[in-house]
Amino acid sequence: MRLPVVLDKLPRHAWLGGLAAAAVGLLLIVTLAGAEFAARLALVLAVPAFAMACLALSKAKMLEFCPELLAGDVILPRTSGDRVRLLLPLQFNNAGHADGIVEWIALRLTLDGRGDQSLLLSPVAEVDMQRFIQAKRKLEQENIIEPFTGFVLEGRRSAAKFVLFDHAERHRARPLELRPGRYSFELFVKGTHSRQPQLVRAFDHVLEQQQLEDFHNGATVYLINYDITLAGVRRSVAGAEWLPRTAAN
């Protein structure tokens, strides 16, 4: 009778006994050989294990939806009324290879580090920047796309959006009021890759009294973060300059 056939007929506990004996034998060899051999053996076994872990992590990331957000600039746009709303240029990048949905975003605004007085702002619309610039940087019904909804972000792709934020409870709460000081902006994103919203970007801006006066006098005010590059967002307006000329230069 051939050896493979004999092995196939061995009961399962015989296989387990053989594996246990091999493990005990390996342990004895390591013990008798000394610490140096044990260290070398551990290194030899660790290298392929690390390679397999890296390969598994790489394959897992390829199959995941991994949204990232690039942000840092804030626009206080002119409006026909007195309501203050914030316009943020945002660039969403998908670092993964799988498609996914950006379901929800939110902005938390904190003045001078007073967390107990933070405000939660929700996206209320997307702004067509071409028409916004043609309207001399003023919010009008023609350049506002309402409401803001979730969107699909394909694998290894990016999407630039100009999102208008307002008070999350704007129908019941008082309108947003701005005062001079240092404002902290925290952006949260909820996508199909996670059950809970995640903080993906945080940055600060100082709003000065002169800027507030300019805004109340009918000017659009720009808070530019020069430590971050929004090239993809700025290119998306197809040649139209949304930045103030003094900042662009």
N, C-alpha and C positions, 0 to 999 in steps of 0.2 A: 504493500500500500504506500502511495506517495506521501511525502511529508506534509504538503499543504492540506491534503484531505484529512490527515490525522489532526492537524491543528484546528481545522474547521469543526471537528467533532469534539474538541475539548470544551468542557463546561465553562461558563462565564467566570465562575469563581477561580478556576485555574488560571485564566488570563490575569485576573486581578492579583492573584498570588504571585504570578511571574513579574508583574509590574512592581509590586511591593518589594520583591527580592532584588530587582534591579535598582530600585531607589535606595535600598539599604546598602547594596554593594557600592553604589556611587558615593554614598555618605561615608562609608568606611575608607574608600580610596582617598577621598578628600581629607579625612581626618588623619590618615597615616602619612599622606604626602606632605602635610605641613601647610602653614599659612600662605606661603608664596604661591604654591600651586592652586590653593583655594581661591586666592585673589585673581589669578589669571583665568581660572575657570569661570568665576563670576563675571569677569569682564567679557569673556567670549560669549556667555549666555546673554549678557545685557545688551550687546550691540544689536543682534537681530531683533530682540524684543523692542528696543527703542525704534528701530527702523520700521517695524510693523505698526507700532503706535503712531508714528508720523504718517505712515501711509493711510492708516485708518482715519486719522484726523483730517488729512487732505481730502480723502474721498467724502467724508461727512460734510466738509465745508462746501464741496462742489455741489452737493445735493441740498444745501440750505439756502434760505432766503436771508440775506445779511444786509439790511438797509443801513446806510450811514447818512449823516446830514451835515452839510457845510453851510454855515451861517455866521453872521457877525455884524451886518449893516442893518440899520433901522431908518425908516423914512416916516416923517410926520407929514402926511399929505394934506393939501388944502381941500376943504369940503365946502359945500354950499350952506351947511348948518354949523352949529357949534359943537357937535359931537366929536370927540377925539378918538381916532383909531390909528393903529400902528400897521405900517406896511413893511413886511420883511421879505427880502430876496432870499430864497432858499434853494439849495441844490441837493436833491436826493440821489444818492449813489447806492447801487446794489453790488456789494462786493462778492456776493455768492453767485452761483450759476443757476439757481432755481428762481422761477418767477414767484412773486408774492404781491400782497396788497398792503399799501399804507392806508390803514383804516381810519386813523384819528391822530391829530396833533393838537398840542396845546402850548400856551406860553404863560409862564409864571413871572410876574413882574414884582420886584421888591425894591423899595426906596431906602437908601442909606442903611442897608442891612437889617431893617426892621421886619423880621420874618412874620411876626404876628399880624402885620398889616399887608401881607402879600396879596396880590390880585391874580386871579386866574382868568386868562383871556383865551377865547376860542376863535378858530378860523371861521369867518363869516362869508368870505368871498375870495375869489381869485381875480387879480387885476391884469387886464390886457395892457402891458406897458407901452406898446406902440401907440395905442389910443390915449393912454394916460399922458404921454409926452406931447402928443398932438393937441391935447386939451390944456397945454401949458402947465402940466404937472398938477392937475386938479382932479379929484375924484368926481366922476359924473356917472350917471346911469349907463351911458354907452360904453364905459371902460371897466365896469364891474360885472363879473360873472358870478351870479349867486344861484344856489348856495355852494359853499365849498364842500366837496365830497371826496371820499376815498378814491384811490386810483391804483392801477396795476403798475408795478415796477419790474420790468423784465430782468432776467439774469445778466449781470455784467453791463448793465445800462444805467443811465442817469437821466434825471428829469429836473428841469429848472422851473420854479414856480414863484410867482410874486403873490404872497398870501396876506390878506387883510385880516387883522385881529381886532376883536372888540370884547367888551366885558362878557364873561360867560353867562351871566344872568342879566343881560342888558335890558330885558323887558321889565324886570322888577328892581334892579339895582340902579343907583345913581350913575350917570355917565362918568367915564374915565376922566380924572382930573390929573394934570401933570404939574409938578412943582420942581424948582431947581434942586439938583442933588445928583447923587450917584445911583444909577439904576442897574440892577442885576436882571439879566434876561436868561431864563432857563426854558429850553425847548424839550418837550416830551413827545415821543412817538409811540403809537400802538400799531403794530402790524400783525400779519398772520403768523409771524415767527415767534410771538410771545403772548402770554396770557395777560400780562400787565403792562401798562405804559412804562417806557424807559426814558430816563434822562439822557439825551444824546448830545446836547450842546449847551454851554453856559458861557456868557460873556457880559461885560459891563460897559456902560457908557455914562458919561457925565453930561447932564443937561443944564446948561447955563441960563441965567435970567435973560440975557440978550436973545438967545435962541427962542425962548418962550415968547418974548415980545414980538419977534419976527413972525412966529407962527400965528399969534393972535392978530397980527396985522395983515394976514393973508398970504404969507410966504410958506413954501414947502421947505421943511427943515430936514437935513440929512445928518445922521449920526453914523460916521464911517469908521469901521475898524480896519486900520491899515496894517494890522498884524496878521490878517488872514486874506487869502486870495480867493475871490469869487469869479475867476475867469469864465467858467462855464455859464454862470448866471448872467454875467455882463455881456457875454457874446450872444446870449439867447435873444436879445432885443434887436438883433440883425442890423447893427449899425447905428441905431438910435441911442443917443447918449442920455441915460437916465440919471447919471451922477451930476452934481453941480459942477460947472466948469472949473471952479477954483480947486475942488477936490480931485477932479480928473487930471489936472495938471500937476 
